Amino acid sequence: MASSERSALLTYRLCGGSGDDERGRECGRAAAAATPRKLPTFLGVVVPTLLSMFSVVLFLRLGFVVGHAGLYQALAMFAVAYFIIGMTVLSVCAIATNGALDAGGAYYMISRALGPEFGGSIGIMFFLANVCGSALYLLGLVEAVVDSFGIPPGQEVGSGIHVLPQSYWYELLYGTILLALCLVVCLVGASIYAKATFLIFLIVAGVLGTILVSFFAMQPLGVPIHMPHLNSSETENGSFTGFSLATLRENLGGGYGVDYTTGQMMSFSTVFAVMFNGCTGIMAGSNMSGDLKRPSYSIPRGTISAVLFTYLVYNLLAFLMCATCNRTLLQKDYGFLRDISIFPPLVTVGIYAATLSAAMSNLIGASRILYALARDDLFGRALALAKKTSASGNPIMAVILSWLVVQLVLFSGKLNTIAGVVTTFFLLVYATVNLACLALEWASAPNFRPTFRYFTWHTCLLGIAGCCVMMFLISPVSASASLGFLLILLLALHYLSPSSTWGYISQALIFHQVRKYLLMLDVRKDHVKFWRPQMLLMVQNPRGSARLIDFVNDLKKSGLYVLGHVELQDLDTLPSDPLQPQQDSWLSLVDKLNVKAFISLTLAPSVRHGVRQLLFTSGLGGMRPNTLVLGFYDDATPQDSLAQHPAFTSAREELPLGFPPLRAAAAPKLLSPREYVGIVADALKMLRNVLLVRHLESLDKVWELRRAASPPPSIHVWPVNLLRPDSARYADTCSLFLLQMACVLNMARAWRRARLRLFLCVEAGAMPHAQEDKLRQLLKDLRIQAQIQLVPWDGVVRLHWQAPRGPPGGPAPAEEEEAAVNFPPNTTQVSDEYVCAANKMVLEQGPAPAVRFLYLPRPPADTGLYPLYLRQLELLTRDLGPTVLVHGVSAVTSTQL
């Protein structure tokens, strides 16, 4: 068991006793992984979440949002944003309280809920979101530093405290230095980070209190604003009016203008994108899940508390700003809170501290996600370096790699430039968190029982819809690009990543839906128009049946396909079920042969009893096998066709070792001729159609169907009972079923090049052209394209032994035609000479086809005649190549629309 899959209960049970070395190593890994878990709820969740949500928006962009949007729209933005994140928080809390959490936060939750494909792709998206968020906060911090200490535009030399040069490259340098400071703190570890963030939290709380007091304590004043314009500067005057009804009325409505740093015209969506960055910190606590003492306890309480507190603060500050500051001050001065504060230096310190803390929070969150991705080996060697940790468990290489990516993002240069991208990434992650919770809820899995119950599937759906709508409102281009990138990651992980043991939500959802639809699949509503073959293929040893398995897969026509196997053992004499270890070998075989089949294994005292069991029990509801397929019973030595199958010859893997070697030529068979024919009789009594397949090992389907030779490969169809020439009919149930199966094979993708050839056996004086016209009309009504070929068989029929034709005690000769339908044929009516002549007649109809379909008569009622019946079938199909003997009891054709 991997350390990422541990739970407190499993660790306790593993380490409780004196185990072997492997168990000891597992306990050591579990103990080592548990060592860093030191943080309580307040320091590990509340403080990081508050600081991440306040950060840049609270001190540097809240006035910008209110100034452009006005109070009403700003409050609407907060309501929409917090509605979206509120729904997401409910989903996060539900997943977080459903089991033991490890490092990785949202990635860990999504990957364990939705599987590795979604988990890995969203993990990368969340990593990028945190990286871009860290760069965003650093750019905000650089903006604040330059605003306080930068040389004013138009001046070459500064004065006083204004000594820092301003240009793109200088600001990149400042951001790099600040990022290096964040790197040092994150390299030390989560403990020092928690202490640093707590100190910053105290500073921010003090600054926030000072700001609230300043709105009431400060007298009205004018604030000169230096506006950069080309290489010179303009000065505008903003006003702090104190509480004024006129100021409030002026700021109630929207007044979107041009952003003075980017020169872009603002709108609701662009302002919302900037504002939403103040709400994206809800995962800061979840990102620390690997460092929390009790993540399932701390994450719900800490996250909800932080979200409610920040929502109240944002709304309160928005109202105070609209009531005391004119629009010019709000729009044109990002740092106006410092200008109106009773103690400006403290506000400056608060801005620096909050943005630096948010940058560190996102950097350490990104490193934890990257470390979790690397540890799960979803991307193989690409992230192998990120697995390395320090002695204390801190993923130092993941921190360094995250730092490098943040450094690259810093080249974007402007805060508002990447705000939309960051928002899109976070919204996509939040939508997926809601999707994970929705999937778990809809799957109705018994083990999904979170202790947090304040959520429903409605809240999940609302969260998904809100996130998707806002993504496209903010930036359709960014949203489309993000979804495209996510789809590429999904496909790459689906085909390249190794299978995991986390559990796949898709399987739970499929089970839930299949159960529902199986209940709706009412057998009483079956109609012949929608009939399809549902196959039960009995396989003794897959080593000798690979081509048969592949052939029947072509015959199933999107129907149910079950591979059945009977193990001749008695469970009473065994310590455990011997079929369970074999199950994986059979499933691997199905995967390698690329057939869409289920596996059904059973124990029985005889093969006949085992086949009966499978015919009775295979399938569920309206999906049950209606056709039994058997290999032919003859004296041929089994050949290991699995070793030559393309699925194994082209792969580097060894053959499945779970299957025993094939029966030797001199070894006795597990099945007697009488028992074999009895299986056919049992299936017909149970109203199952029967297919007996012979010589299929000689069918090279790939060569036969792809060769360029002319004419194209053909399928020969003989819809007449060759063992009952005196009752030959072409439109009984069995003949129509045989014709349908040949047509189904011809409809399979691999067999579409083949041509159907239908053989009409005629006698002199029987008006063959009239029979041909009737058969052609029948094919037209059934929409089957086939070439009809007349075969004179007078010479064959003359050899028919003229014995009484009905079964003993059967109907009189005048009732002969009715007897052919309602009574099983008496195989003693035909001689071996006749059967050999019929075989020769079939063989002479060249060129040789890819496969032949022949009519399978019913077994005789007298079980003593079973060996003779089987011998006549062997003579009839001798040397014919791939042959399918068919007996149908189902009405399967329809001429209706």
Buried (B, 14 or more C-beta within 10 A) or exposed (E): EBBBBBBEEBBEEBBEEEEEEEEEEBBEBBEBBBEBBBBBBBBBBBBBBBBBBBBBBBBBBBBBBBBBBBBEBBBBBBEBBBEBBBBBBBBBBBBBBBBBBBBBBBBBBBBBBBBBBBBBBBBBBBBBBBBBBBBBBBBBBBBBBBBBBBBEBEEEEBEEEBEBBBEEEBBBBBBBEBBEEBBEBBBBBBBBBBEBBBEBBEBBEBBBEBBBEBBEEBEEEEBEBBEBEEEEEEEBEBBBBBEBEEBBEBBEEBBBEEBBBEEEEBBBBBBBBBBBBBBBBBBBBBBBBBBBEBBBBBBBBBBBBBBEBBBEBBBEBBBBBBBBBBBBBBBBBBBBBBBBBBBBEBBBBBBBBBBBBBBBBBBBBBBBBBBBBBBBBBBEEEBEEBBEBEEEBBBBBBBBBBBEBBBEBBEBBBBBBBBBBBBBBBBBBBBBBBBBBBBBBBBEBEEBEBEBEEBBBEBBBBBBBBBBBBBBBBBEEBBEEBBEBBEEBBEBBBEEBEEBEBBBBBEBBEEBEBEEEEEEEEEEEEEEEEBBBBBBBBBBBBBBBBBBBBBBBBBBBEBBBBBBBBBEBEEEEEEEBEBEEBEEBBBEBBEBBEBEBBBBBBBBEBBBBBBBBBBEEBBEBBBBBBBBBBBBBEEEEBBBBBEEBEBBEEEEEEBBEBBEEBBEEEEEEEBBBBBBBBBBBBBBEEEBBBBBBBBBBEBBBEEBBEEEEEEEBBBBBBBBBBBBBBBBBBEBBBBBBBBBBBBBBBEBEBBEBBBBBBBBBBBEEEEBEEBBEBBBEBBEEBEBEBEBEBBEBEEBBEBBEEEEBBBEEBBEEEEBEEBBEEBBBBBBBBBEEBBBBBBEBBBEBEEBBBBBBBBBBBBBEBEEBBBBBBBBBBBBBBEBBBBBBBBBBBEBBBEEE
